[in-house]
Amino acid sequence: MAQRATPPLSLGVTGSGAACWALGSGSDSGAFRAAMRRVVSGVTVVTTCHDGRPWGMTVNAFSSVCTDPPTVLVCVNNRTVTASDIMRDGRFAANLLSQDQLYLSRLCARPGDVKYLDDHTVAAAELPEQVAMPVLRDSLVTFDCKVSEARPVGSHFVVFGTVEAILAPATRSPLLYGQGRYLHGVAIDEAPAMMAALAWA
């Protein structure tokens, strides 16, 4: 039996009519996905070692947890190669991507594809000795982590990683994602000057 679409939630009737939410739903997974598409965030690729080679997967959820000790978390689908690698080795790296790495985000986001990254990582000889996981070239920053805890939540593992090493090259512009597309940021205080320059171009 087909389910009826949930009607928009009315905010109440005013003199000009009823104001409505563009999206109104309870705990519906489809509505949740649609709502989360509105969140604008940086793009993170989690790298692991798979069959002795660098492997990567683009993830939606990355966050700092605390500074003492320095800890981050990532969420990975429990059916992926990346999840298996993390649970086996207890290690991962979180690479925050720059605008120069758009192609890597797309490559590592393809479900079921082979995602070896041999041609996109920094050579081991160029890395500090304590770095254990693959580091992507041209990233904003890479956090090399040891798993401190992994919790199953629905279809995913929430993985907490204690940061063992931090690598940040020269400053680059961050790659952003939101509303189903890739974006780039403009500082709010720079926006008027940029618009004026475009008007005179």
The 8 nearest C-alpha neighbors of each residue, nearest first, counted from 0:
[[1, 2, 3, 4, 5, 27, 29, 6],
 [2, 0, 3, 4, 5, 29, 6, 27],
 [3, 1, 4, 0, 5, 6, 27, 29],
 [2, 4, 5, 1, 6, 0, 24, 7],
 [5, 3, 6, 2, 7, 1, 24, 23],
 [4, 6, 3, 24, 7, 23, 8, 25],
 [7, 5, 4, 8, 23, 24, 22, 3],
 [8, 6, 23, 20, 22, 19, 9, 21],
 [9, 7, 23, 20, 19, 6, 10, 22],
 [8, 10, 19, 11, 18, 7, 17, 20],
 [11, 9, 18, 19, 8, 17, 12, 20],
 [10, 12, 9, 17, 18, 13, 19, 16],
 [11, 13, 17, 16, 18, 14, 10, 15],
 [14, 12, 16, 15, 17, 11, 18, 10],
 [13, 15, 16, 12, 17, 11, 18, 10],
 [14, 16, 13, 17, 12, 18, 11, 19],
 [17, 15, 13, 12, 14, 18, 11, 19],
 [18, 16, 12, 11, 13, 19, 9, 10],
 [17, 19, 10, 9, 11, 16, 12, 20],
 [20, 18, 9, 10, 8, 7, 17, 21],
 [19, 21, 22, 8, 7, 23, 9, 18],
 [20, 22, 19, 7, 23, 8, 18, 6],
 [23, 21, 20, 7, 24, 30, 8, 34],
 [22, 24, 7, 8, 20, 21, 6, 5],
 [25, 23, 5, 30, 27, 22, 26, 7],
 [24, 26, 27, 23, 30, 31, 5, 28],
 [27, 25, 28, 24, 31, 30, 29, 23],
 [26, 28, 30, 25, 29, 31, 24, 32],
 [29, 27, 31, 30, 32, 26, 33, 25],
 [30, 28, 32, 31, 27, 33, 34, 26],
 [29, 31, 33, 27, 32, 28, 34, 24],
 [30, 32, 28, 34, 29, 33, 35, 27],
 [33, 31, 35, 29, 34, 30, 28, 36],
 [34, 32, 30, 36, 31, 35, 29, 37],
 [35, 33, 31, 36, 32, 37, 30, 38],
 [34, 36, 32, 37, 38, 33, 31, 178],
 [37, 35, 178, 33, 34, 38, 177, 179],
 [38, 36, 178, 35, 34, 177, 39, 33],
 [37, 39, 35, 36, 177, 40, 178, 34],
 [40, 38, 177, 176, 37, 175, 41, 178],
 [41, 39, 175, 176, 38, 42, 177, 174],
 [40, 42, 175, 174, 176, 43, 173, 95],
 [41, 43, 96, 175, 95, 174, 40, 176],
 [44, 42, 95, 94, 58, 57, 96, 93],
 [43, 45, 57, 94, 56, 93, 58, 55],
 [46, 44, 93, 56, 55, 92, 94, 57],
 [47, 45, 55, 92, 54, 91, 133, 44],
 [46, 48, 91, 54, 53, 132, 49, 84],
 [47, 49, 53, 52, 51, 54, 50, 132],
 [50, 48, 51, 52, 54, 53, 47, 84],
 [51, 49, 52, 48, 53, 54, 84, 115],
 [50, 52, 49, 48, 53, 54, 47, 115],
 [53, 51, 49, 48, 50, 54, 115, 117],
 [54, 52, 48, 116, 115, 133, 117, 47],
 [53, 55, 115, 47, 46, 114, 116, 48],
 [56, 54, 46, 45, 107, 114, 44, 47],
 [55, 57, 107, 44, 45, 108, 58, 46],
 [56, 58, 44, 108, 107, 43, 104, 45],
 [59, 57, 60, 43, 44, 56, 75, 45],
 [60, 58, 61, 57, 43, 42, 74, 73],
 [59, 61, 74, 73, 58, 62, 72, 43],
 [62, 60, 73, 72, 59, 74, 43, 63],
 [63, 61, 72, 71, 64, 60, 73, 70],
 [62, 64, 71, 65, 70, 72, 61, 69],
 [65, 63, 71, 70, 62, 72, 66, 69],
 [66, 64, 70, 69, 67, 63, 68, 71],
 [65, 67, 69, 68, 70, 64, 63, 71],
 [68, 66, 69, 65, 70, 64, 161, 162],
 [67, 69, 66, 70, 65, 161, 162, 64],
 [70, 68, 66, 67, 162, 65, 161, 71],
 [71, 69, 161, 64, 65, 160, 162, 68],
 [72, 70, 63, 64, 160, 62, 159, 161],
 [71, 73, 159, 158, 62, 61, 160, 63],
 [72, 74, 61, 158, 60, 157, 75, 159],
 [73, 75, 157, 60, 156, 158, 155, 72],
 [76, 74, 155, 156, 82, 77, 73, 58],
 [75, 77, 155, 78, 79, 154, 156, 82],
 [76, 78, 155, 82, 79, 156, 154, 75],
 [79, 77, 76, 82, 80, 83, 154, 155],
 [80, 78, 81, 82, 77, 76, 83, 75],
 [79, 81, 83, 82, 84, 78, 49, 77],
 [82, 80, 84, 79, 83, 85, 47, 56],
 [81, 83, 85, 79, 84, 77, 80, 75],
 [82, 84, 80, 86, 81, 85, 87, 79],
 [85, 83, 81, 87, 82, 86, 88, 80],
 [86, 84, 89, 82, 88, 87, 83, 90],
 [85, 87, 83, 89, 84, 88, 82, 90],
 [86, 88, 84, 85, 89, 83, 90, 82],
 [89, 87, 90, 85, 86, 84, 91, 48],
 [88, 90, 146, 85, 86, 145, 87, 91],
 [91, 89, 145, 88, 85, 146, 144, 132],
 [92, 90, 47, 144, 46, 132, 85, 143],
 [91, 93, 143, 46, 142, 45, 144, 132],
 [92, 94, 45, 142, 141, 44, 43, 95],
 [95, 93, 141, 44, 43, 140, 96, 45],
 [96, 94, 43, 139, 140, 138, 42, 141],
 [95, 97, 138, 42, 139, 174, 43, 100],
 [96, 98, 173, 174, 99, 138, 139, 100],
 [97, 99, 174, 100, 173, 101, 172, 96],
 [98, 100, 97, 101, 137, 96, 174, 102],
 [101, 99, 103, 98, 102, 97, 96, 104],
 [100, 102, 104, 103, 98, 99, 105, 174],
 [101, 103, 105, 100, 104, 106, 99, 107],
 [104, 102, 106, 100, 105, 101, 107, 44],
 [103, 105, 101, 107, 102, 106, 57, 108],
 [104, 106, 108, 102, 103, 107, 101, 109],
 [107, 105, 103, 104, 108, 109, 102, 114],
 [106, 108, 56, 57, 104, 105, 109, 55],
 [107, 109, 57, 105, 106, 56, 104, 110],
 [108, 110, 107, 112, 106, 111, 105, 56],
 [111, 109, 112, 108, 107, 79, 113, 56],
 [110, 112, 109, 113, 79, 114, 80, 108],
 [113, 111, 110, 109, 114, 107, 106, 108],
 [112, 114, 115, 111, 54, 109, 107, 110],
 [115, 113, 54, 55, 107, 112, 116, 106],
 [114, 116, 54, 53, 117, 113, 52, 55],
 [115, 117, 53, 119, 118, 54, 114, 120],
 [116, 118, 119, 53, 115, 120, 52, 54],
 [119, 117, 116, 120, 115, 121, 53, 135],
 [120, 118, 116, 117, 135, 136, 121, 103],
 [121, 119, 135, 136, 134, 117, 118, 133],
 [120, 122, 136, 134, 135, 123, 125, 119],
 [121, 123, 124, 125, 120, 126, 134, 133],
 [122, 124, 126, 125, 121, 133, 127, 130],
 [123, 125, 122, 126, 127, 121, 128, 130],
 [126, 124, 123, 122, 121, 127, 128, 130],
 [125, 127, 123, 124, 128, 130, 122, 121],
 [128, 126, 129, 130, 125, 124, 123, 164],
 [127, 129, 130, 126, 131, 124, 123, 125],
 [128, 130, 127, 131, 164, 163, 126, 143],
 [131, 129, 128, 127, 132, 164, 143, 126],
 [132, 130, 129, 133, 143, 90, 128, 91],
 [131, 133, 92, 47, 91, 130, 143, 134],
 [134, 132, 53, 46, 120, 47, 135, 92],
 [135, 133, 120, 121, 132, 136, 141, 94],
 [136, 134, 120, 119, 138, 121, 137, 133],
 [135, 137, 120, 121, 138, 119, 134, 100],
 [136, 138, 135, 139, 97, 99, 100, 168],
 [139, 137, 96, 140, 97, 136, 95, 135],
 [138, 140, 97, 95, 96, 171, 167, 137],
 [141, 139, 167, 138, 95, 166, 94, 142],
 [140, 142, 94, 166, 93, 165, 95, 143],
 [143, 141, 165, 93, 92, 164, 144, 162],
 [144, 142, 92, 164, 163, 162, 130, 132],
 [145, 143, 162, 160, 163, 161, 91, 92],
 [144, 146, 90, 160, 161, 89, 147, 162],
 [147, 145, 160, 89, 90, 148, 159, 161],
 [146, 148, 160, 159, 161, 145, 149, 158],
 [149, 147, 159, 146, 158, 150, 160, 157],
 [150, 148, 158, 157, 159, 156, 151, 147],
 [149, 151, 157, 156, 152, 158, 148, 155],
 [152, 150, 156, 155, 157, 153, 149, 154],
 [153, 151, 155, 156, 154, 150, 157, 74],
 [152, 154, 155, 151, 156, 77, 76, 150],
 [153, 155, 76, 77, 152, 156, 151, 78],
 [156, 154, 76, 77, 75, 152, 153, 151],
 [155, 157, 151, 150, 75, 74, 158, 77],
 [158, 156, 74, 150, 149, 73, 151, 155],
 [157, 159, 149, 73, 72, 156, 148, 74],
 [160, 158, 72, 148, 147, 146, 71, 149],
 [161, 159, 146, 144, 145, 71, 147, 70],
 [160, 162, 70, 145, 144, 69, 147, 146],
 [161, 163, 144, 69, 70, 164, 143, 160],
 [162, 164, 144, 143, 161, 145, 165, 129],
 [165, 163, 143, 162, 142, 130, 166, 129],
 [166, 164, 142, 141, 143, 167, 140, 163],
 [167, 165, 141, 140, 168, 164, 142, 143],
 [166, 168, 140, 139, 141, 165, 169, 138],
 [169, 167, 170, 166, 139, 140, 137, 138],
 [168, 170, 171, 167, 139, 137, 138, 140],
 [171, 169, 168, 139, 172, 167, 140, 173],
 [172, 170, 139, 97, 173, 169, 98, 138],
 [171, 173, 97, 98, 174, 170, 139, 183],
 [174, 172, 97, 98, 175, 96, 171, 41],
 [173, 175, 98, 97, 96, 41, 183, 42],
 [176, 174, 41, 182, 40, 183, 181, 42],
 [177, 175, 181, 182, 39, 40, 180, 41],
 [176, 178, 39, 179, 38, 180, 37, 36],
 [177, 179, 36, 37, 180, 38, 176, 39],
 [178, 180, 177, 36, 176, 181, 37, 39],
 [181, 179, 177, 178, 176, 182, 175, 36],
 [180, 182, 176, 175, 177, 183, 179, 174],
 [183, 181, 175, 176, 180, 174, 184, 177],
 [184, 182, 175, 174, 185, 173, 181, 98],
 [183, 185, 186, 182, 175, 173, 172, 174],
 [186, 184, 187, 190, 189, 183, 188, 193],
 [185, 187, 189, 188, 190, 184, 191, 193],
 [188, 186, 190, 189, 185, 191, 184, 192],
 [187, 189, 186, 190, 191, 192, 185, 193],
 [190, 188, 186, 187, 192, 191, 193, 185],
 [189, 191, 193, 187, 192, 188, 194, 186],
 [192, 190, 194, 193, 189, 195, 188, 187],
 [193, 191, 195, 194, 190, 189, 196, 188],
 [192, 194, 190, 196, 195, 191, 197, 189],
 [195, 193, 197, 191, 196, 192, 190, 198],
 [196, 194, 198, 192, 193, 197, 191, 199],
 [195, 197, 193, 199, 198, 194, 192, 200],
 [196, 198, 200, 194, 199, 195, 193, 192],
 [199, 197, 195, 196, 200, 194, 193, 192],
 [198, 200, 196, 197, 195, 194, 193, 192],
 [199, 197, 198, 196, 195, 194, 193, 192]]
